[in-house]
């Protein structure tokens, strides 16, 4: 009976927080949240209550790196996305805490060690989610760098054929059927160009969102062409394109090396299995003597 008390307490906290979130109308806020990104969307009101109690400003101070990434990816919407992310993380921390106490309840025996593991699991969920965000951000940057040379080659070719930068840009993104991070960003930039932002501000926003050195160089070349009227823009873009393709080749080599390393462990297991198959009959014969 005592073993279930910690679990009951945590569940009471979860139910109370969910009730508070429902009364404050947080259920209306979660309708537009992507279910594929936040699988526990229906329970996010629990996390929103925790975030609002602590204060989003305090989360910004505690998680400066996470906040910088949210601003980098989402721009003006970074604050709203940080709030959703921290709410989801707070919810997962609470559920991890409850899971440890549920395990103690299942065992049917109160354990001080399991009692102490509750907050540890909570903290572990905190660092694990931040670690996953960092990995996803790095993966996003790699995907952008991998696809950018192709976009740059097409743009350079169209500009050399006589199209303006925005027209060449629009032709590439409108004819693209791939669902990728790079083309999502490029399409967003093109819409900004055609809107009220203009080319220069749109390129600066693109550099800020992607945080990729090659795109920053590309934006600088375009802006220099606008300000100084450089006639060598195609030459400069071709030079940058060559550098980007070389970088893509290095990334491909790195992926191949990583794949070889991952295959090493299964090969060792296969070798051990072969040794067992070969040596087992010999050992059995020796033991018979």
N, C-alpha and C positions, 0 to 999 in steps of 0.2 A: 504493500500500500504506500509506504514512504517513497519507494522508487518512482512512483508516478507523480508525486507532488511537483517536482521541477517542471515536468512536461506540461502539467495542467496549468501552472502559473504562466509559462510562456504562451500557451494557447489562449489563455484569458487575455493576455496583452495583445496578441494578434487579433482576436475577435473585437476587442475594444477599439483598437486602431482602425480596423476595417469599418466598424460602425461610425467612428468619427469621420473617416474619409467619405463614407456614403452621405452623411448629413451635410458635409461641406460641398457636396456636388462634384467631387473629383471623378466620379464615374463618367461625367460628361466630357472631361478632359482627356480620357483615354481612348475615345472612339477613333481619333486620327492617328494613333500610335501604331507603328508597323508591328503586326503580330509575329512576323518571321524574325524580327530583331529582338523583340521583347516577348518571349513565350508566356510569361506570367502577367500579361497585360491586365487581365481582369482583377488581379490582386494589387496592382500598383497604387491604388488609393492608400494602402497601408504605408508604402514607402513615401508617398507625398506628405502624409501627416508627419512622419519622422523628419523629412527634409524641412518642412515649414516650421516645425518646433525648434530644430537646431539653427535654421536660417541658411539660405542659399549663399549668403556672403561668407559665412564661416566655412562652407564647403569649398568655396573658391580659394580661400586662404590655405586650407588644409591640402587641397588637391590642385595646386597651381599648374602642374604638368598636364593633368587631365583637362583643366579649364582651357589651357592654351591649345590643346588639340581640338577641343570642341569649337573654339573660336576659329581655328585654322580651317576646319572642315565646313562649318555651318555659317560662319560670318556672324551677321546680326542675330541669327537664330541660335547662336551658341549657348546663350543663357538658358533658353527653354530646353534645349537638348541636354545640357548639363543637369538640369533639374530632373528630367526624366531618367537620365543615367544614374544619378545619385539615389533616386527613389527606388529604382530597380536593384541597385546594389544594397541598399538598406533592407529591402525585402528579402533578398537572398541571404544576407547575414543573419536575419532573424529566423529564417527557415532552417539554416544550417545549425543554429543554436537548438531549435526545436527537434531537429533530426537526431542529435546526440542524446537528448533526454528521452526521445522515443525509443532509442536503442536500449537505454538503461531500463525503461519501463518494460520493454519486451523481455529483457533478461530476468526481470522480476526481483532484482536485488539492488539496493541502494549502494552507490559507490562514490566516495569522495573524488576519486580520480575522474570518473565520468562527469561529475558535477563541475569539476574544474575544466574539463575538455569542452564544455559548452561555449564559454567565452573564447577559448582558443579556436574552435571551429568558426566562430563568428568573425574573428580577426583574420583567419585563413581565407574565408570567403571574400573579405575586403581586398586583400592583396592579390588573390587569384583573379578577381574581376578586373583590377587595374592592370595586371600583367597581360590578360587577354586583350584589353583595349590597346595596349602598347604593341602587341603582336599584330593585331588587325590593322593598326595604323602603319606599321612597317610593311605589311603585306600590301596594303593599299598603295604605298609609295613605290614599291617594286613593280606592281602591275602598271602604274602610270609610266614609270621609266621604261618598261619593256615595250609598251605600245606607242610611246611618243615618237620614236624614229620614223615609223610608218606614216604617222600624221604629218610630221615635219617634211618628209620627202614629197608627199602629195601637195602640201601647201607651197613649197618652193617651186615645184613644177608648174603649178597653176599661175603663180605670180610671174614666173618667167614667161608664161604664155600670154601675159598681158592683163590678167585679172587683178582687181584691187584686193587688198588684204581681206576685207570683210566679205567680199563676194566669193573669193577662193575658200575662205573659212566656211561660209554658208553652204557652198556646194559640197564640201567634204562631209560636214555633219549631217546634212539632209539626205545624202546618199548612203550614209552608214546605217547598217542594220544590226551592228553588234551592241550587246548590252554590256558595257564596260565602264569602269570608273572614269577613265580618261575621256571617252566620248560624252559621258554625262557632263563632265566639267566643261568640255569644249562647247557643247550645245548650250549650256548655261551662259558661258562667256559670249557666245554669238548673240543670244537673246539680249544680253546686257548691252552689247554693241549697238544693236538695233533699237534699243530703248533709250532712256535718258542719260545713261552713264557715259557713253562714248568709249572710244577704243582704249585710251590710256588708263582710265579708271578700271575698265573691264579686265585689262591685262594685269594690273596690280592686284585685283581681287583674285584672279586666277593663280597668280604666284603665291598669294597668301593661303589660299585654300589647299593647294597641292603640296606646298613645302618641298618641291623637287628642284634641285639646282639647275638641271637642264632647262626646265620651263622658265625659271628666273632669268637665265641667260637669253632665252628666246624672247621673253617679254622686253628685256633691255634692248635687244637688237631692233625690235619693232618700234619701240618708243624713240630710240635714237634716230631711226629713219623718219619718224614723224616730225621730230624737233629740228633736225639738221638737214633733212632732205637728202639723205645718202642714196646714191645711185647704185651702191654695191650691196644692196640688201640681199639679192639672190645669192651672191658669192658668199656673204656672211652666213646666210641660212644653210647653204650647201656645206660649208665648213662645219657648222654646228651639227648638221645632219650626220656627217661622217663621224664626228665624235660620239654622237648618240648611238649610232650603229655599232661602233666599237665597244661602247659600254654594254649594249645589248648582247654582243657576242661573249663578253666577259661574264655577264649574268647567266647566259646559257651554259658556259663552261662550269660555273660555280654550281648550277643546278645538277649538272652531270656528276660532279664530284660528290655532292651531297647524296645523290641517289646511290652512288657506288658505296659510300660509307654506310648507308642504311641497309644495303644488301649484304654487308659483311657479317652481321650477326646471324641472319638466317643461314648463310653459308657455313658458319662455324657449327650451328646446330645440326645441319645436314652431315657435316664431317664427323661429328660426335656420334650421330645415328649410324653412319657407315661403320665406324670403329666398333660400335656395340654389336652390330649384325655380324661382323667378321670375327670378333674376339669371343663372343658368347659361346659358340660351339666348341672352340678350342679350350676355353676355361671349363666347360662342362665335362669334356673328355679328361682333362687333367684332374678334376675333382673325383672322377670315377676311379682313377688309379689311387 
